[in-house]
């Protein structure tokens, strides 16, 4: 065999291995939430009790959202809970909205973070004040731009709290967005979070729908480990202590949080903050998610390359082999993501998925570099170097 043939075999083998990893990733990991619905066996709550719950919400200039969404939190079908809103020095009508609503809803409380309070992440400081003010040990973190899918959301989430299960990983989806790709990217991030947790590798949480035990929060000294960063109030809080024994992914159409992210800058800020936190995730999830994106590009590029070569050589068999592997991978992706979305009552992404699939790794790489280049602002790379020296 000539050297050229050996090179072709090696390249074809690389593409084939990447394709196998892609199929493994989709059907063994990413399909875990879908398997719950197929088996009709969600994780069982460890107690039939309905614990008292404190909901902690951060708000800054969110008067309009609070006016619309607060009643949906305050009218949950649940016996004993409170909602604490921490107002971060808002300059709009947030304070007036909270005072007026507290007259109607006795379970609504609010506190205030003064403007002169100094902290790299005011949001972390605000949430810490909310946790300290909470009456109950079981806490659910939510945000002012979100709303529960129905009035059973609190019941569905809180039933999983127990002495052992102290971290609840809830999902959220975008219902208003600047462009459809943002909804897909957000959903796939939540799906990865839940899927890896169900597979025994929890690694992050979503601050719009996150359950946490108050005593655990203070045992790990809250956000102190990452207090020098302006991001990571949700995922890094979880990443520091989560494991498969003390956490559970709550995957149900009744446990979703619906999010409004209409402006492009909101999605950009979400991606920026996530890119800053990513280097601190656990190694295995980082390996799986990073390898998935690399192998995805290899399969796409390899398929295009072999298809072009097959056309130039008029080799029908090579063209069929190249296209069939790619189609199997695309069919797997469409099936796993859209079937899971359908089970969660989320609008499926249908045939635009291949387009989103192609551009997502480049978008993620852009925001990763964006986070890396702006890292001097929060010094998280310096922290990483210090940790490796200890």
LOTORBA-705877 format. One record per residue: residue number from 1; residue in one letter; x, y, z of N, C-alpha, C in turn. Coordinates in steps of 0.1 Angstrom, whole numbers. Layout:
% residues N
   doti   drenro     n.x     n.y     n.z    ca.x    ca.y    ca.z     c.x     c.y     c.z
    NUM        A       X       Y       Z       X       Y       Z       X       Y       Z
...
END
This chain:
% residues 390
   doti   drenro     n.x     n.y     n.z    ca.x    ca.y    ca.z     c.x     c.y     c.z
      1        X       8     -12       0       0       0       0       9      13       0
      2        X       4      23      -7      12      35      -8      10      43       5
      3        X      19      53       6      18      62      18       5      70      18
      4        X       0      73       6     -12      81       5     -24      73      10
      5        X     -24      60       7     -35      51      11     -35      50      26
      6        X     -23      49      32     -22      48      47     -27      60      53
      7        X     -24      72      47     -29      84      52     -45      85      52
      8        X     -50      80      40     -65      80      39     -71      71      49
      9        X     -65      59      51     -71      50      61     -70      56      75
     10        X     -59      63      78     -58      69      91     -68      80      93
     11        X     -70      88      83     -80      99      84     -94      93      85
     12        X     -97      83      78    -110      77      78    -113      71      92
     13        X    -102      65      98    -103      59     111    -106      69     122
     14        X    -100      81     120    -102      92     130    -116      97     129
     15        X    -121      98     117    -135     103     116    -145      92     121
     16        X    -142      79     119    -151      69     124    -151      68     139
     17        X    -139      70     145    -138      70     160    -146      82     166
     18        X    -145      94     159    -152     105     163    -167     103     162
     19        X    -171      97     151    -186      93     149    -191      84     160
     20        X    -183      74     164    -187      65     175    -188      72     188
     21        X    -179      81     191    -180      89     203    -193      98     203
     22        X    -196     104     191    -208     112     190    -220     103     194
     23        X    -221      92     188    -233      83     190    -233      79     205
     24        X    -222      75     210    -221      72     224    -225      83     233
     25        X    -221      95     230    -225     107     238    -240     109     238
     26        X    -245     109     226    -260     112     225    -269     101     231
     27        X    -266      88     229    -275      78     233    -272      73     247
     28        X    -260      74     252    -256      70     266    -258      81     276
     29        X    -254      94     272    -255     105     281    -266     114     279
     30        X    -266     121     267    -276     131     265    -291     126     265
     31        X    -293     114     262    -306     108     262    -311     104     276
     32        X    -304     106     286    -308     102     300    -321     108     304
     33        X    -324     121     302    -337     126     305    -348     120     298
     34        X    -346     117     285    -356     110     277    -359      96     282
     35        X    -349      89     286    -351      76     291    -360      76     304
     36        X    -360      87     312    -369      88     323    -383      87     319
     37        X    -386      94     308    -400      94     303    -404      80     297
     38        X    -394      74     290    -397      61     283    -399      51     294
     39        X    -391      51     304    -393      41     315    -404      45     324
     40        X    -409      57     323    -419      63     332    -415      61     347
     41        X    -402      64     349    -397      62     363    -387      73     366
     42        X    -393      84     371    -384      95     375    -378      92     388
     43        X    -367      99     392    -361      97     405    -371      98     416
     44        X    -372      88     425    -382      88     436    -378      98     447
     45        X    -388     106     451    -385     115     463    -382     106     475
     46        X    -373     110     484    -369     102     495    -379     104     507
     47        X    -388     113     506    -397     115     517    -410     120     511
     48        X    -421     116     517    -434     121     512    -438     134     518
     49        X    -430     139     527    -433     152     534    -431     163     524
     50        X    -437     175     528    -436     187     520    -429     197     529
     51        X    -415     198     528    -408     206     538    -411     221     535
     52        X    -410     228     546    -411     243     545    -399     248     536
     53        X    -402     258     527    -392     262     517    -391     277     517
     54        X    -379     282     516    -376     296     514    -372     298     499
     55        X    -378     306     492    -374     310     478    -367     323     479
     56        X    -355     323     473    -346     335     473    -345     340     459
     57        X    -348     353     457    -348     359     444    -339     371     444
     58        X    -331     373     434    -323     385     432    -330     394     422
     59        X    -330     407     425    -336     416     416    -329     429     415
     60        X    -326     434     403    -321     448     401    -328     454     390
     61        X    -335     464     392    -343     472     382    -352     462     374
     62        X    -359     454     382    -368     444     376    -383     447     379
     63        X    -387     459     381    -400     463     385    -411     456     375
     64        X    -408     457     362    -418     452     353    -419     437     354
     65        X    -408     430     355    -409     415     356    -415     411     369
     66        X    -412     418     380    -417     415     393    -433     417     393
     67        X    -437     428     387    -451     430     386    -459     418     379
     68        X    -452     413     369    -459     402     361    -457     388     367
     69        X    -444     386     372    -441     372     376    -442     369     391
     70        X    -441     379     399    -442     376     414    -455     368     418
     71        X    -466     372     413    -479     365     417    -478     350     413
     72        X    -471     346     403    -470     332     399    -462     324     409
     73        X    -452     331     415    -445     325     426    -453     325     439
     74        X    -460     335     441    -467     337     454    -481     330     455
     75        X    -485     324     444    -498     316     443    -495     302     441
     76        X    -484     297     445    -481     282     443    -490     274     452
     77        X    -493     262     447    -501     253     455    -492     245     465
     78        X    -489     252     476    -479     246     486    -483     251     499
     79        X    -482     243     510    -487     247     523    -478     257     530
     80        X    -465     257     530    -457     265     538    -444     270     531
     81        X    -444     282     527    -432     287     520    -431     302     521
     82        X    -420     308     519    -418     322     518    -410     326     506
     83        X    -412     338     501    -404     343     490    -396     356     495
     84        X    -383     355     494    -375     366     498    -369     373     486
     85        X    -372     385     483    -366     392     472    -355     402     477
     86        X    -343     401     472    -332     409     476    -330     420     465
     87        X    -333     432     468    -333     443     459    -319     449     459
     88        X    -312     448     447    -298     453     446    -298     468     442
     89        X    -302     477     451    -301     491     449    -307     495     435
     90        X    -319     490     433    -327     494     421    -330     508     420
     91        X    -330     514     408    -334     528     406    -347     529     399
     92        X    -354     518     396    -367     519     391    -378     517     402
     93        X    -390     512     399    -400     511     409    -400     498     416
     94        X    -389     491     416    -388     478     423    -393     478     437
     95        X    -388     488     445    -391     489     459    -406     491     461
     96        X    -412     500     453    -427     502     454    -435     490     451
     97        X    -431     483     440    -438     470     436    -437     460     448
     98        X    -426     459     454    -424     449     465    -432     453     477
     99        X    -432     466     481    -440     470     492    -455     468     490
    100        X    -459     471     478    -474     470     475    -478     455     475
    101        X    -470     447     469    -474     433     468    -473     426     482
    102        X    -464     431     491    -463     424     504    -475     427     512
    103        X    -483     437     509    -496     439     515    -506     428     512
    104        X    -505     423     499    -514     413     495    -510     399     498
    105        X    -496     397     498    -491     383     500    -482     383     512
    106        X    -487     378     523    -479     378     536    -467     370     536
    107        X    -466     360     526    -453     352     525    -442     359     517
    108        X    -445     371     513    -435     379     505    -427     388     515
    109        X    -414     386     514    -405     395     522    -394     401     513
    110        X    -389     412     516    -379     418     508    -368     425     516
    111        X    -356     425     512    -345     432     518    -337     440     508
    112        X    -327     447     512    -321     457     504    -306     457     505
    113        X    -299     457     493    -285     458     493    -281     472     490
    114        X    -275     480     499    -272     494     497    -262     495     485
    115        X    -262     506     479    -254     509     467    -239     510     471
    116        X    -236     514     484    -222     516     488    -216     503     492
    117        X    -223     492     492    -217     479     496    -207     475     486
    118        X    -195     472     490    -184     469     481    -182     454     480
    119        X    -183     448     468    -181     434     465    -179     432     450
    120        X    -170     424     447    -167     421     432    -180     416     426
    121        X    -187     407     433    -200     402     428    -211     406     438
    122        X    -218     417     434    -229     421     443    -240     411     443
    123        X    -241     404     432    -252     394     432    -249     383     442
    124        X    -237     378     443    -234     368     454    -236     374     468
    125        X    -233     386     470    -235     392     483    -250     393     486
    126        X    -258     397     475    -273     398     477    -279     384     480
    127        X    -275     374     473    -280     361     475    -276     356     489
    128        X    -264     359     494    -260     355     507    -269     362     518
    129        X    -273     374     516    -282     381     525    -296     374     525
    130        X    -300     370     513    -312     363     512    -312     350     519
    131        X    -301     342     518    -300     330     525    -300     332     540
    132        X    -293     342     545    -293     345     559    -306     349     564
    133        X    -314     356     556    -328     360     560    -338     349     560
    134        X    -335     338     553    -344     327     551    -348     320     565
    135        X    -360     317     567    -365     311     579    -362     296     578
    136        X    -362     290     566    -362     276     565    -349     271     559
    137        X    -347     258     562    -334     252     557    -334     248     542
    138        X    -345     246     537    -346     242     522    -348     255     514
    139        X    -339     258     505    -339     270     498    -340     267     483
    140        X    -348     275     476    -348     275     461    -344     288     456
    141        X    -333     288     447    -329     301     441    -336     303     428
    142        X    -341     315     426    -348     318     413    -344     332     409
    143        X    -348     337     397    -344     350     393    -357     358     388
    144        X    -356     371     388    -367     379     385    -372     379     371
    145        X    -364     374     361    -367     373     347    -374     360     344
    146        X    -377     352     354    -382     339     352    -396     337     359
    147        X    -403     326     355    -415     323     361    -417     308     361
    148        X    -424     303     371    -427     288     371    -436     284     361
    149        X    -435     272     356    -443     268     344    -458     267     349
    150        X    -461     264     361    -474     263     366    -474     264     382
    151        X    -485     263     388    -486     265     403    -482     252     410
    152        X    -478     242     403    -473     229     410    -458     229     410
    153        X    -451     239     404    -437     239     403    -430     237     417
    154        X    -434     244     427    -428     243     440    -430     230     446
    155        X    -442     224     444    -445     211     449    -436     200     443
    156        X    -434     202     430    -426     192     422    -411     193     426
    157        X    -406     205     428    -392     206     431    -389     202     446
    158        X    -397     207     455    -394     206     469    -395     192     475
    159        X    -403     183     468    -405     170     472    -392     161     472
    160        X    -382     166     465    -370     159     464    -360     163     475
    161        X    -363     173     483    -354     176     494    -354     165     505
    162        X    -343     162     510    -342     152     521    -329     154     528
    163        X    -327     146     539    -314     147     546    -302     144     537
    164        X    -304     135     527    -293     131     518    -293     140     506
    165        X    -305     142     500    -305     150     487    -307     165     491
    166        X    -295     172     491    -295     186     495    -293     196     484
    167        X    -291     191     472    -290     200     460    -299     195     449
    168        X    -308     203     445    -318     200     435    -314     208     422
    169        X    -312     200     411    -308     206     398    -320     207     389
    170        X    -327     219     389    -339     221     381    -335     226     367
    171        X    -343     225     358    -341     230     344    -349     242     341
    172        X    -344     250     332    -352     262     327    -350     263     312
    173        X    -360     269     306    -360     271     291    -364     285     287
    174        X    -358     289     276    -362     303     271    -375     302     264
    175        X    -384     311     267    -397     312     260    -397     325     252
    176        X    -389     335     256    -387     347     248    -372     348     246
    177        X    -368     351     234    -354     351     230    -351     360     218
    178        X    -339     365     217    -335     374     206    -335     367     192
    179        X    -331     354     193    -331     346     180    -332     331     185
    180        X    -336     323     175    -339     309     179    -327     301     183
    181        X    -315     304     178    -303     297     182    -301     299     197
    182        X    -304     311     203    -302     313     217    -311     303     225
    183        X    -323     300     220    -332     291     227    -326     277     227
    184        X    -320     273     215    -314     260     214    -302     259     222
    185        X    -293     269     222    -281     268     230    -284     267     245
    186        X    -294     275     249    -298     275     264    -304     261     267
    187        X    -312     256     259    -318     243     262    -308     232     262
    188        X    -298     232     252    -288     221     252    -279     222     264
    189        X    -276     234     269    -268     236     282    -276     229     293
    190        X    -289     232     295    -297     226     306    -298     211     304
    191        X    -299     207     292    -300     192     289    -287     185     293
    192        X    -276     191     290    -263     185     294    -262     184     309
    193        X    -266     195     316    -265     195     330    -273     184     336
    194        X    -286     183     332    -295     172     337    -290     158     333
    195        X    -286     157     321    -282     144     315    -270     138     323
    196        X    -259     146     325    -247     141     332    -250     139     346
    197        X    -259     147     352    -263     144     366    -270     131     367
    198        X    -279     128     358    -287     115     358    -277     103     356
    199        X    -267     106     348    -257      95     346    -247      94     357
    200        X    -248     102     368    -239     100     379    -228     110     379
    201        X    -228     120     371    -217     130     370    -222     144     371
    202        X    -229     148     382    -234     162     383    -222     172     384
    203        X    -224     183     379    -212     193     378    -216     207     379
    204        X    -228     211     377    -232     225     377    -247     226     380
    205        X    -252     238     383    -266     241     385    -270     253     377
    206        X    -283     255     377    -289     267     370    -296     276     381
    207        X    -290     288     383    -295     297     393    -309     301     392
    208        X    -316     299     381    -330     302     379    -339     291     384
    209        X    -333     280     388    -341     268     393    -332     259     400
    210        X    -328     263     412    -317     255     419    -321     254     434
    211        X    -322     242     439    -325     239     453    -312     237     461
    212        X    -311     242     473    -299     241     481    -303     241     495
    213        X    -296     233     503    -298     233     518    -290     244     524
    214        X    -297     251     533    -291     263     540    -279     259     548
    215        X    -279     248     555    -268     244     564    -256     240     555
    216        X    -259     234     544    -248     230     534    -242     243     529
    217        X    -250     253     526    -245     266     521    -235     272     530
    218        X    -239     272     543    -230     278     553    -218     270     557
    219        X    -219     256     556    -208     248     559    -197     250     548
    220        X    -201     253     536    -190     255     526    -187     270     525
    221        X    -192     278     534    -190     292     535    -195     300     523
    222        X    -207     295     518    -213     302     507    -205     304     495
    223        X    -204     316     490    -197     319     477    -183     323     480
    224        X    -177     321     492    -165     326     495    -153     321     486
    225        X    -154     309     482    -143     303     474    -141     311     461
    226        X    -153     315     455    -152     322     442    -157     336     443
    227        X    -155     342     455    -161     356     457    -153     367     449
    228        X    -141     363     444    -134     373     436    -139     374     422
    229        X    -148     365     418    -153     365     404    -167     371     403
    230        X    -170     377     392    -183     383     390    -193     373     384
    231        X    -189     361     383    -198     350     378    -198     338     387
    232        X    -206     328     384    -205     316     391    -213     315     404
    233        X    -223     323     405    -231     323     418    -240     310     418
    234        X    -242     304     406    -251     292     406    -242     279     403
    235        X    -236     279     391    -229     267     388    -217     264     396
    236        X    -209     274     400    -197     271     408    -201     268     423
    237        X    -212     274     428    -217     270     441    -220     255     441
    238        X    -226     250     431    -229     235     430    -216     227     427
    239        X    -208     232     418    -196     224     414    -187     221     426
    240        X    -187     230     436    -178     229     447    -181     217     456
    241        X    -194     213     457    -198     203     467    -206     192     461
    242        X    -211     193     449    -221     183     444    -214     170     441
    243        X    -222     159     443    -218     146     439    -231     138     437
    244        X    -230     126     432    -242     118     429    -250     114     441
    245        X    -244     115     453    -251     111     465    -260     122     471
    246        X    -255     135     470    -262     145     477    -271     154     467
    247        X    -272     150     455    -280     158     445    -289     149     437
    248        X    -299     156     431    -308     149     422    -312     159     411
    249        X    -313     155     398    -317     163     387    -333     161     386
    250        X    -340     172     387    -354     172     386    -358     175     372
    251        X    -363     164     365    -367     166     351    -381     162     349
    252        X    -389     173     347    -404     171     346    -409     183     339
    253        X    -420     182     331    -426     194     325    -432     203     336
    254        X    -435     198     348    -440     206     359    -430     212     367
    255        X    -417     209     365    -406     215     373    -398     226     366
    256        X    -402     229     354    -395     238     345    -397     253     350
    257        X    -386     261     348    -387     275     349    -386     282     335
    258        X    -396     290     333    -396     297     320    -390     311     320
    259        X    -381     313     311    -372     325     311    -374     334     300
    260        X    -375     347     303    -376     358     292    -362     363     290
    261        X    -356     362     278    -343     367     275    -344     373     261
    262        X    -351     384     260    -355     390     247    -343     397     241
    263        X    -335     404     248    -324     412     243    -312     404     240
    264        X    -305     407     229    -293     400     226    -282     401     236
    265        X    -281     413     243    -271     415     253    -273     406     265
    266        X    -285     402     268    -288     393     279    -282     379     276
    267        X    -284     374     264    -279     361     261    -263     362     260
    268        X    -258     373     255    -244     374     255    -238     375     269
    269        X    -244     381     278    -240     382     292    -240     368     298
    270        X    -251     360     295    -253     347     300    -241     338     295
    271        X    -238     339     283    -227     331     277    -213     336     283
    272        X    -211     349     285    -199     354     291    -197     348     304
    273        X    -207     348     313    -206     344     326    -203     328     327
    274        X    -210     321     318    -208     307     317    -194     303     313
    275        X    -188     311     303    -175     308     299    -164     311     310
    276        X    -167     321     318    -158     323     329    -158     312     339
    277        X    -170     306     342    -171     295     351    -166     282     346
    278        X    -167     280     333    -164     266     328    -150     260     332
    279        X    -139     268     333    -127     262     337    -127     255     351
    280        X    -137     259     359    -137     254     373    -147     242     374
    281        X    -153     237     364    -161     225     364    -153     213     367
    282        X    -159     202     371    -152     190     373    -146     185     360
    283        X    -135     177     361    -127     173     349    -135     164     340
    284        X    -143     155     345    -150     145     336    -160     153     327
    285        X    -169     161     333    -179     168     325    -172     177     315
    286        X    -161     184     319    -154     192     310    -149     184     298
    287        X    -143     172     301    -138     164     291    -149     159     281
    288        X    -160     155     287    -171     150     278    -177     161     269
    289        X    -180     173     275    -185     183     267    -176     189     257
    290        X    -163     190     261    -153     195     252    -150     185     240
    291        X    -149     172     244    -146     162     234    -158     161     224
    292        X    -170     163     230    -182     162     221    -181     173     210
    293        X    -177     185     214    -177     196     204    -166     194     194
    294        X    -154     189     198    -143     187     189    -147     175     179
    295        X    -152     164     185    -155     153     176    -167     157     166
    296        X    -175     165     171    -186     170     162    -181     177     150
    297        X    -171     186     152    -165     193     141    -157     184     132
    298        X    -150     174     138    -143     164     130    -152     156     121
    299        X    -163     152     126    -173     144     118    -178     152     107
    300        X    -182     165     110    -187     173      99    -177     176      88
    301        X    -165     180      93    -154     183      83    -150     171      75
    302        X    -149     159      82    -145     147      76    -156     143      65
    303        X    -168     144      69    -179     140      59    -179     149      47
    304        X    -177     162      49    -176     171      37    -164     168      29
    305        X    -153     165      35    -140     162      28    -142     149      20
    306        X    -147     139      26    -148     126      19    -159     126       8
    307        X    -169     134      11    -180     136       0    -174     143     -12
    308        X    -166     153     -10    -160     160     -21    -151     151     -29
    309        X    -143     143     -21    -134     134     -28    -141     123     -36
    310        X    -152     118     -30    -160     108     -37    -166     114     -50
    311        X    -171     126     -50    -176     132     -62    -165     134     -72
    312        X    -154     138     -68    -143     140     -78    -138     127     -84
    313        X    -139     116     -76    -135     103     -81    -146      95     -87
    314        X    -158     101     -86    -171      94     -91    -172      81     -84
    315        X    -169      81     -71    -169      69     -63    -182      69     -55
    316        X    -192      62     -60    -205      62     -53    -205      55     -40
    317        X    -197      44     -38    -197      37     -25    -191      46     -14
    318        X    -180      53     -18    -174      62      -8    -184      73      -4
    319        X    -191      78     -14    -201      89     -11    -212      83      -2
    320        X    -217      71      -4    -227      65       4    -222      63      19
    321        X    -209      58      20    -204      56      33    -202      69      41
    322        X    -197      79      34    -195      92      41    -208      98      45
    323        X    -218      98      36    -231     104      39    -239      96      49
    324        X    -238      83      49    -246      75      58    -242      77      73
    325        X    -229      78      75    -224      80      88    -228      94      94
    326        X    -228     104      85    -232     117      89    -247     117      92
    327        X    -255     111      83    -269     111      85    -273     103      98
    328        X    -266      93     101    -269      85     114    -267      94     126
    329        X    -256     102     125    -253     111     136    -263     122     137
    330        X    -267     128     126    -277     139     126    -291     133     131
    331        X    -294     121     126    -307     115     131    -307     113     146
    332        X    -295     109     151    -294     107     166    -296     120     173
    333        X    -290     130     168    -291     143     175    -305     148     174
    334        X    -312     148     162    -325     153     161    -335     145     170
    335        X    -333     132     170    -341     123     178    -340     126     193
    336        X    -328     126     198    -326     128     213    -330     142     217
    337        X    -326     153     210    -330     166     215    -345     169     213
    338        X    -350     166     201    -364     169     199    -374     160     207
    339        X    -371     148     208    -379     139     216    -379     143     231
    340        X    -368     147     236    -367     152     250    -375     165     251
    341        X    -373     174     242    -380     187     242    -395     184     242
    342        X    -400     175     234    -414     172     233    -419     167     246
    343        X    -412     158     253    -416     152     266    -417     163     276
    344        X    -409     173     275    -409     184     285    -418     195     281
    345        X    -426     193     270    -435     203     265    -428     216     261
    346        X    -416     214     256    -408     225     250    -409     225     235
    347        X    -410     236     229    -411     237     214    -399     230     208
    348        X    -401     220     200    -389     213     194    -382     222     183
    349        X    -370     218     180    -361     226     171    -361     221     157
    350        X    -367     209     155    -369     203     142    -357     204     133
    351        X    -359     209     120    -349     207     110    -338     218     110
    352        X    -339     228     119    -329     238     120    -317     233     128
    353        X    -319     221     135    -309     216     143    -295     214     136
    354        X    -294     209     124    -281     208     118    -274     221     116
    355        X    -281     232     114    -275     245     113    -270     249     127
    356        X    -278     248     137    -274     252     151    -262     243     155
    357        X    -263     230     151    -253     220     154    -239     224     149
    358        X    -239     230     137    -226     234     131    -220     247     137
    359        X    -229     256     140    -223     269     145    -221     269     160
    360        X    -227     260     168    -226     261     182    -211     260     187
    361        X    -203     251     182    -189     250     187    -181     263     185
    362        X    -184     269     173    -177     282     170    -181     293     180
    363        X    -194     293     183    -200     303     192    -194     301     206
    364        X    -193     288     210    -187     285     223    -173     289     224
    365        X    -165     286     213    -151     290     213    -149     305     214
    366        X    -158     312     207    -157     327     207    -159     332     222
    367        X    -169     327     229    -171     331     242    -161     326     252
    368        X    -155     315     249    -144     310     258    -132     319     257
    369        X    -129     323     244    -118     332     242    -121     346     248
    370        X    -134     350     247    -138     363     252    -136     363     268
    371        X    -140     352     274    -139     350     288    -124     350     292
    372        X    -116     343     284    -102     342     287     -95     356     286
    373        X     -98     363     276     -92     376     273     -96     387     284
    374        X    -108     385     289    -113     395     299    -111     390     313
    375        X    -103     379     315    -101     373     328     -94     381     338
    376        X     -86     391     334     -79     400     343     -89     407     352
    377        X    -101     409     347    -111     417     355    -115     409     368
    378        X    -115     396     367    -119     389     379    -108     380     385
    379        X     -97     379     378     -85     372     383     -87     357     385
    380        X     -97     351     378     -99     337     380     -88     328     375
    381        X     -80     333     365     -69     325     360     -58     326     371
    382        X     -56     337     377     -46     338     388     -50     328     399
    383        X     -62     328     402     -67     318     412     -64     304     408
    384        X     -66     301     396     -63     287     391     -49     284     392
    385        X     -40     293     389     -25     291     391     -22     289     405
    386        X     -28     297     414     -25     295     428     -29     281     433
    387        X     -41     277     429     -46     264     433     -36     253     428
    388        X     -31     254     416     -22     243     411      -8     243     419
    389        X      -5     255     425       7     256     432       6     251     447
    390        X      -6     250     452      -8     245     465      -5     230     467
END
